[in-house]
Amino acid sequence: MDIKRIFGENLKLLRKKQSMTQEEFAEKLNISTNHLAKLETGIKFASPELIARIAITLSIPPSYLFYTSESNYIDDSYSGCVMLLKLNSYIKRLYLQKIFDNMVIIFYNVFYILFYGYKMFKIRRSKYFDGWNNNIKN
């Protein structure tokens, strides 16, 4: 059986288990409903980033998307195991990258507020006010 078809059938089954329509699920994944329909029918295959988003959205391990009824939720093939290991490491890197990006944004905002906020406060105070008495200059 084709891996695209297995992926599509499992995607459709898992989506329906969570009582989501194609429109709702596509909106959560930030893809078109047409693209989702092609994934579910096995016409197209998802990128590793999309597989990671699907797994996160459905709250499942990514390997669930590749199980067949014959494998009984155990993938014995070496290539399948390697692909799943790569996918799991990709998801871990994706999470770490998001955490790092958020930390950088927070650090930048704090630095901006501390540095430029103080400078702007100092400039505004000296430009419009006279000393600590807040007397407005004419």
C-alpha positions as CSV (number, residue, x, y, z in Angstrom):
1,M,0.0,0.0,0.0
2,D,1.2,3.5,-0.8
3,I,2.5,5.6,2.1
4,K,0.5,8.6,0.9
5,R,-2.7,6.6,1.0
6,I,-2.0,5.2,4.4
7,F,-1.2,8.7,5.7
8,G,-4.3,10.1,4.2
9,E,-6.6,7.4,5.6
10,N,-5.1,7.8,9.0
11,L,-5.4,11.6,8.9
12,K,-9.0,11.4,7.9
13,L,-9.8,8.8,10.6
14,L,-8.0,10.8,13.4
15,R,-9.6,14.1,12.3
16,K,-13.1,12.5,12.4
17,K,-12.3,11.0,15.9
18,Q,-11.9,14.5,17.2
19,S,-15.2,15.6,15.5
20,M,-13.6,18.2,13.3
21,T,-14.7,19.1,9.8
22,Q,-12.2,19.6,7.0
23,E,-12.7,23.3,7.2
24,E,-12.0,23.5,10.9
25,F,-9.0,21.3,10.7
26,A,-7.6,23.1,7.7
27,E,-8.0,26.4,9.5
28,K,-6.1,25.1,12.5
29,L,-3.3,23.9,10.3
30,N,-3.3,27.1,8.3
31,I,-3.8,25.3,5.0
32,S,-6.6,25.3,2.4
33,T,-9.4,22.8,2.5
34,N,-8.4,21.7,-1.0
35,H,-4.9,20.9,0.2
36,L,-6.3,18.9,3.2
37,A,-8.6,17.0,0.9
38,K,-5.7,16.1,-1.4
39,L,-3.7,14.9,1.7
40,E,-6.6,12.8,2.9
41,T,-7.1,11.1,-0.5
42,G,-3.4,10.4,-0.9
43,I,-2.9,12.7,-3.9
44,K,-0.4,14.8,-2.1
45,F,2.0,14.2,0.8
46,A,2.7,16.5,3.7
47,S,6.0,18.2,4.5
48,P,7.7,17.4,7.8
49,E,6.6,20.7,9.2
50,L,3.0,20.1,8.3
51,I,3.2,16.6,9.8
52,A,4.5,18.1,13.0
53,R,1.6,20.7,13.0
54,I,-0.9,17.9,12.4
55,A,0.5,15.8,15.3
56,I,0.4,18.8,17.6
57,T,-3.1,19.8,16.6
58,L,-4.4,16.3,17.0
59,S,-2.3,15.7,20.2
60,I,-0.9,12.4,18.9
61,P,2.5,11.0,18.2
62,P,3.4,11.5,14.5
63,S,3.8,7.8,14.1
64,Y,0.1,7.3,14.4
65,L,-0.3,8.9,11.0
66,F,1.7,6.0,9.4
67,Y,0.2,2.9,11.0
68,T,-1.5,0.3,8.8
69,S,-4.1,-2.2,9.8
70,E,-1.5,-4.9,9.0
71,S,1.1,-3.4,11.3
72,N,-1.2,-3.3,14.2
73,Y,0.3,0.0,15.3
74,I,3.9,-1.4,15.2
75,D,6.1,-0.3,12.3
76,D,8.7,-3.1,11.7
77,S,10.2,-1.7,8.6
78,Y,13.7,-0.1,9.1
79,S,13.0,2.8,6.7
80,G,9.7,3.6,8.6
81,C,11.6,3.7,11.9
82,V,14.3,5.9,10.5
83,M,11.6,8.3,9.1
84,L,9.8,8.4,12.4
85,L,13.0,9.1,14.3
86,K,13.9,11.9,11.9
87,L,10.4,13.3,12.3
88,N,10.5,13.2,16.1
89,S,13.9,14.9,16.1
90,Y,12.5,17.6,13.7
91,I,9.5,18.2,16.1
92,K,11.9,18.5,19.0
93,R,14.0,21.0,17.1
94,L,10.8,22.9,16.1
95,Y,9.8,23.2,19.8
96,L,13.3,24.3,20.8
97,Q,13.4,26.8,18.0
98,K,10.0,28.3,19.1
99,I,11.2,28.5,22.7
100,F,14.5,30.2,21.6
101,D,12.6,32.6,19.3
102,N,10.2,33.6,22.2
103,M,13.2,34.1,24.5
104,V,14.9,36.4,22.0
105,I,11.7,38.4,21.5
106,I,11.2,38.8,25.3
107,F,14.9,39.8,25.7
108,Y,14.6,42.3,22.9
109,N,11.4,43.8,24.3
110,V,12.9,44.1,27.8
111,F,16.0,45.7,26.4
112,Y,14.0,48.0,24.2
113,I,11.8,49.1,27.1
114,L,14.8,49.6,29.5
115,F,17.1,51.4,27.0
116,Y,14.8,53.3,24.7
117,G,12.0,53.8,27.1
118,Y,14.3,55.5,29.6
119,K,15.9,57.6,26.8
120,M,12.4,58.7,25.6
121,F,11.3,59.4,29.1
122,K,14.4,61.5,29.7
123,I,14.0,63.4,26.4
124,R,10.3,64.1,26.9
125,R,10.8,65.2,30.5
126,S,13.6,67.6,29.5
127,K,11.9,68.8,26.4
128,Y,8.5,69.6,27.9
129,F,9.0,70.0,31.7
130,D,11.2,72.1,33.8
131,G,12.9,69.9,36.5
132,W,11.1,67.7,38.9
133,N,8.3,70.2,39.6
134,N,6.7,69.3,36.2
135,N,6.3,73.0,35.4
136,I,5.4,73.2,31.7
137,K,7.9,75.3,29.6
138,N,6.4,78.0,27.4
